[in-house]
C-alpha cells in the first residue's frame, strides 16, 4: 500500500487537475457509472464535532474509495486542524487496497473544484469582485477555485474576527495570489459589492441579508452541511432564479437552509434547478440572464473524494512519491 501525506499531495496535485477530475466523475455519475451509498455522520455534541464515513465506487474504472473525515471546529485553539481525514483507495478488480491518502487537503480541494465548476456555469462571465464570508481553512480552496475560472480583480474578506481575515489575505499573497484583497468590517457592504460570494462557515444562522444581494450575483454555499446549520437566509433562496446542488439526495438530508426554507413553506426541493453534474452534462442550463441571482449549494458526496483521491494517487505514482508499506 502507498501512503501519501498532505504535503506530498499538495506538491503534486493542484486545483486545475482537481477541476478536471471532478468534472469527469460528475459526467460518470450522470451516466450511472458511479455507486454512491449515503454517508454516515456521527455527531459529538460535547465537542461541537462530527465524523463522516463516505464510501463510493467507479463501476467502470473499477476503483473504490472510503473517506473518513473528522470535523472539530475547536481544534485550532489546541494547535490542531479543524478537519482531519484519510481516504482508502482500493482496486475492485482484485480487491487490493492500493493507497491511503491524507484527505484534509483533498476535501478542501474537491470542494473548491466543485465551486469552481459551478461558478464557471452560473456566474457572470465578467464577474470581477469576489466576497469571501468566513476565512477558515475551507475558504482558501474556495478562493483558488473561483480564481481558476474567473478573472477576479478584487477580493473582499469578511470574518467575525478581522485578524483572521487579514491572516487569510496574507496567506493568499504568500501562495502567489496577486489579486488585491481588503478586509470588510460590515458584511452588508461586502455583499453589496460582490459579483461572486463564497460562504464557508459552520454558522447556525444566516451570515448575510439576502436583500443586500445585487442582481447578477452568484453564491457558493459550502460551509453548512448539517440540518441545523444555516448560512443562507430564506430571502436569498427565494431571490435566486436557479438553485443548483451538488447531490440532491444529500442536500435533502443535510442542507439546513434549504430544509428550513421548505419546512416553513417558502420554498420546495422541487424548485431545485438541477445537480451540478447535469450542468456539466448539459442536461440543464447554466446562467441565462445577466441579472439573475444563482446559488450553488454543496454538502459533499463520496464520489467527489473518489475523483481527487484517484487523481492524487496517479500523480503520486508518476512522481514516485509516498511510502510503500506492507499491511
N, C-alpha and C positions, 0 to 999 in steps of 0.2 A: 504494500500500500504506500502511496505517495502522500506525505504530509506537507501541506503548503501553508505557511503562515501569512498573516496580514501584510507585512511589509513586502514579502516576495510577490504577493498578488498585486499590490499597489504599484510595484516597479514594472510589472509586465502586462497589466490588463487595464485598459482605460475606458473612459466614458464613450468614446465613439465606437469602440469594439462592443461595449455592452449594449448600446442602442441597436446595433446591427443584429446581435444575438437575440435580444428581446423581441425585435420585430419578427425574426424568423419563428420564434416559439409562439408568438401571437397568431401568425398565419397557420401554424401547425394545429393550434388549439381550435381555430375556426374550422379546420379541415377534419376535426375529430381524431387527431393523431396523438392526443395527449390525454393521459389519465391523471386526474387531479382530485383525489379524495379530500373532503373538507378537513381543514386543520383543527387541531385540538388546542384549546387555550386553557391554561391553568392559572388562576389568579392567586396572588398572595397579598391580601389587603393590608396586612400588618406592615408590609414594606412598600405598599403602593406599586406593586410589581406584578409581572406576569411572565409565564413561559409558554412558548408556542412550538408545536410539533407539526411539521409540514411535509408530507410525502407527495411525490409526483413521479411520473414516468413518461418518457418519449417512446411511444409504441413502434415508431419507425426506426429511429436511431438506436433503439434498444439500450437505453440507459435510464437509470432511475436515481432519484436523489431524495434524501430525507434531511431537512434542516431542523435543527433545534436551536432556538434563539431565546435568550432571556432579556427582559427589559426592566431595568432597575433605575428609575429616574433619580433616586437619591444617591446613587453611587459616586458621582463626581465629588461629593463632599468627603468621600473616603479615598479619593485618588483612583477610583476605578471607572471604567467606561459605562455609560448608561446601557448600551446594547452589546451583548456578547453572544456569539453563536458559532456553530460549526455545521458544515454540510458533508454528509457521507454520500459519495458518488459510487454507484455500482453498475457493473456491466450485466445486462439481463440476458445476454447470450449464454453466459456460463455461470452467472451468479457471483462473480468475483467482485469484491469490494476494492475498487481501484484507487480511491483517493479520499482523504479527509482534508477539507479546506476550512480555514477561518472564514466565518460568514458575516462578521460585523461590517467590514468594508463592502463585501458583495451585496449585503442587504441594502446599504445606503446607495450603492452604485445602481442596482437594478431598479430601485425606487426612483432615483434621479433619471434613469433611462426611460422609465415609463412616463414621467412628467415631460421629458424632452419630446417623446413621440407625440403625446397628447398636445403639447404646446405647438408642435410643428403643424398639426392638423387643425387646431382650434384657435390659436392666437392670430392676431392680425400679422400680415407679412411685414408691416412696417413698425411693429412694436419696438420701442426703444427704451422704455423705463420698466425695470423690474423691482418690485417691492417684495422683500422677504420678511415675513412675520414669524418670529421665533428663530433664534440663531443657535440652536443646539446642533449636535453632530449631524443629524439627518439633513439639515438645511444646506450644508456645504455642497453635496452632490446634487441637490435640487438646483442650486445656482449654476453649477457646472453644466447640468443638463440643459437648462434654458439657454445658456451662453453657446452651447453647441449647435443650436438650431435657429437662434435669432441674433441679429446684430445689435445687441444691447449697448447703449452708451451711458447709462446711469443706473446705479443700484442704490435703492433706499432700504436701509436696515432698521427694523423695529424689534426690540426685545424689552421685556419688562425691566430687565437690568441693562441699562445703557452701556455699562462697562463691557458686558459680554458681547453686545453688538459691535462695539469698537474692536474687540479682540477678534471677532469673526471677520471683520473687514480687513484687519491686518493679516489674518490667515489667508484670505484671498490674494492679497498682494504678494505674500511670501510664496504662494503657489504659482505666481506669474500672471495673475489676472490684472490687466492694466485698466480695466473699466473703473472709473472713479466711483467711490461709494460715499454715502452720507448717512448719518445717524438721525432717525426721526424721533422726536420726543412725543409726538402726537400721532397715534395710529390713523386717525381720520385723515390727517394731512397726507400721510404716506399712501393711503388707499386712493385718495382723490387724484393723486399724480400718477398712479400706476397704469401701465398698459397690460402687465402680467403680474399676478400675485402668487407667491408660493407660501402656503401655510404649513408649518411643520412643528406643531405643538401638541402637547397632551392635554389641552385645555378642556374643561368640562362646561365651559360657557363660550359663546361666540367671541372671536378675537377681533372682529370689526363689525361696523354697522353697514348692512347692505345698501342703505340709502346713500352711502358715500361713493359707491362704485360709479365710475364714468362709463357711458356707452362704449362698447368695444373691448371691455376688459375680459381677460381670461384668467381663471383662478385654478390653481392646482392645490387640492387639499389632501395632504398625505399623513398628517400627524395623528388624527383621531382614528382609532381602529377598534374601539370597543363601544358597545351601545350607550354607555353613559357619557361618552366624550362628545363635545360639540364645538367644532372650530367655526363652522359657518352658521349664520342665522337663517331663519325662515325667509326673511326678505331677500337675501342673496339667492336662495334656491328658487324662489318664485320669480325673481327678475331674470333668471337665466333662461335663454331660449333653447339651450342644449345642455343637458347633464349627461356626461359620459363617465362610465365607471370602468374600473379595471376588471372586475369579476362580479357579475350580477349576484350570484349566489352568496358570495362573501359580503357584499355591501348590504344585502338584505338582513344579514345576521349581525353585522358589526359596524356599519357606518352610522354612528349615533345621530348626526344631524339630519340624515335622510330618514332614519327610523322615526325620529321625533316629528319631523315635518309631516310624515304620513299619519302618525298617531293622532295628531290634532286636526287632521282633515284639510291641511293646507297644500298638500302635495301627494303624489302617489308614485310608487315604483313603476307603474305603468307609463309614467311620463319620462322614464329614462330614455335618452336618445339612442343609446347603444353601448356596447362594450368597446374598449379600445381596440381589441382585435378586429372588430367589424370596421373600424376606421381604416386600419392597415389593409384589410382585405377589400376595401372599397365597397362594403355592403351598406354602409351608411355614410352620409355626407359629413364633412368637417364644417369649418366656418363658411357661411354663405353670404353674410351681410357684414359690413364694416362695423355697424353699431350694436351687433348682438353681444350679449354677455354669455360667456360659456364657462362651464365648470368641468374639471376632471377630478373625480373622487376615487382615491386609491386606499384600499385596506390591505393589499398584498395577497398573493397566492403562491403556492409552492412551485408552480411551473415557471414562474419568473426566476426563482432561485436556481432551478434546474438549468435554465438557459445560461446564466452567468457562471455557475459552477462548472458546467461543461466547457464553456469558453475559456475560463481561467485555467482549467486543467490542461486543455490543449496547448495553451500558451506556455504553461509550466513545463510540459514535456518538450516543446520546441526549444525553449531557452535552457533546458536542463537545470531547472531549479527545484527546490524542495528536498525532502529527506525520505528515502525509501526505508521502510521498516517491515518486519515480519510480525503478523498478528495472529 
